[in-house]
Amino acid sequence: MAAAYLEAAIEDGDQGALMMALRHVAQAQGGVAEIARRSHLSREATYRMLSKDGNPELRSFTALLAGAGLRLSVRPMESRVKKAA
């Protein structure tokens, strides 16, 4: 469920919304401090990252996801219908 929620936030394209969605996931899994502990990040830095203005580096973002039991993955975009020449 958390993965689908975060995926929808990613598809929306709003980084602030994604950070807030990740914060909601963290709160549902014991709180931001608990996710920070599991992610091996400081509580203060994690609160900053999980704000609407949060802009974590990729390593911090992936650590947060791992702390929530998730991971980042890449997949091909849905194919688009090709126009005939």
FITIPA-886611 format. One record per residue (C-alpha): x negated, y, z; residue number from 1; residue in one letter. Coordinates in nm, 3 decimals, decimal comma, always signed. Layout:
ATOM;u;v;w;seq;type
ATOM;X;Y;Z;NUM;A
...
This chain:
ATOM;u;v;w;seq;type
ATOM;+0,000;+0,000;+0,000;1;M
ATOM;-0,281;+0,244;+0,086;2;A
ATOM;-0,454;+0,166;-0,243;3;A
ATOM;-0,141;+0,246;-0,446;4;A
ATOM;-0,089;+0,568;-0,249;5;Y
ATOM;-0,446;+0,684;-0,314;6;L
ATOM;-0,432;+0,576;-0,678;7;E
ATOM;-0,122;+0,791;-0,728;8;A
ATOM;-0,305;+1,086;-0,569;9;A
ATOM;-0,601;+1,031;-0,802;10;I
ATOM;-0,377;+1,017;-1,108;11;E
ATOM;-0,220;+1,347;-1,001;12;D
ATOM;-0,563;+1,506;-1,046;13;G
ATOM;-0,546;+1,735;-0,741;14;D
ATOM;-0,855;+1,686;-0,524;15;Q
ATOM;-0,695;+1,855;-0,223;16;G
ATOM;-0,397;+1,620;-0,245;17;A
ATOM;-0,634;+1,322;-0,268;18;L
ATOM;-0,822;+1,429;+0,044;19;M
ATOM;-0,494;+1,476;+0,232;20;M
ATOM;-0,373;+1,134;+0,112;21;A
ATOM;-0,696;+0,977;+0,238;22;L
ATOM;-0,644;+1,158;+0,569;23;R
ATOM;-0,293;+1,007;+0,593;24;H
ATOM;-0,440;+0,662;+0,528;25;V
ATOM;-0,700;+0,725;+0,799;26;A
ATOM;-0,431;+0,832;+1,045;27;Q
ATOM;-0,232;+0,518;+0,969;28;A
ATOM;-0,542;+0,305;+1,038;29;Q
ATOM;-0,623;+0,434;+1,383;30;G
ATOM;-0,707;+0,797;+1,319;31;G
ATOM;-0,975;+1,004;+1,155;32;V
ATOM;-1,224;+0,940;+1,436;33;A
ATOM;-1,184;+0,563;+1,390;34;E
ATOM;-1,236;+0,586;+1,012;35;I
ATOM;-1,543;+0,804;+1,076;36;A
ATOM;-1,683;+0,538;+1,311;37;R
ATOM;-1,618;+0,258;+1,061;38;R
ATOM;-1,768;+0,470;+0,782;39;S
ATOM;-2,081;+0,556;+0,985;40;H
ATOM;-2,007;+0,927;+0,939;41;L
ATOM;-1,975;+1,198;+1,202;42;S
ATOM;-1,624;+1,273;+1,322;43;R
ATOM;-1,667;+1,643;+1,248;44;E
ATOM;-1,787;+1,585;+0,892;45;A
ATOM;-1,504;+1,340;+0,833;46;T
ATOM;-1,243;+1,592;+0,948;47;Y
ATOM;-1,395;+1,849;+0,710;48;R
ATOM;-1,396;+1,602;+0,420;49;M
ATOM;-1,037;+1,502;+0,485;50;L
ATOM;-0,903;+1,855;+0,462;51;S
ATOM;-0,728;+2,015;+0,167;52;K
ATOM;-1,055;+2,192;+0,084;53;D
ATOM;-1,268;+1,880;+0,139;54;G
ATOM;-1,529;+1,812;-0,126;55;N
ATOM;-1,729;+1,507;-0,017;56;P
ATOM;-2,025;+1,371;-0,207;57;E
ATOM;-1,965;+1,040;-0,381;58;L
ATOM;-2,158;+0,844;-0,115;59;R
ATOM;-1,945;+0,997;+0,161;60;S
ATOM;-1,625;+0,937;-0,032;61;F
ATOM;-1,712;+0,572;-0,093;62;T
ATOM;-1,810;+0,533;+0,274;63;A
ATOM;-1,469;+0,669;+0,376;64;L
ATOM;-1,295;+0,430;+0,140;65;L
ATOM;-1,500;+0,139;+0,276;66;A
ATOM;-1,409;+0,243;+0,631;67;G
ATOM;-1,045;+0,215;+0,526;68;A
ATOM;-1,107;-0,126;+0,368;69;G
ATOM;-1,094;+0,010;+0,013;70;L
ATOM;-1,338;+0,068;-0,272;71;R
ATOM;-1,363;+0,289;-0,576;72;L
ATOM;-1,328;+0,119;-0,914;73;S
ATOM;-1,321;+0,225;-1,276;74;V
ATOM;-1,095;+0,086;-1,544;75;R
ATOM;-1,027;+0,171;-1,906;76;P
ATOM;-0,764;+0,429;-1,982;77;M
ATOM;-0,442;+0,300;-2,128;78;E
ATOM;-0,486;+0,278;-2,503;79;S
ATOM;-0,323;+0,548;-2,707;80;R
ATOM;-0,143;+0,486;-3,030;81;V
ATOM;-0,380;+0,565;-3,317;82;K
ATOM;-0,249;+0,791;-3,591;83;K
ATOM;-0,263;+0,659;-3,944;84;A
ATOM;-0,499;+0,852;-4,170;85;A
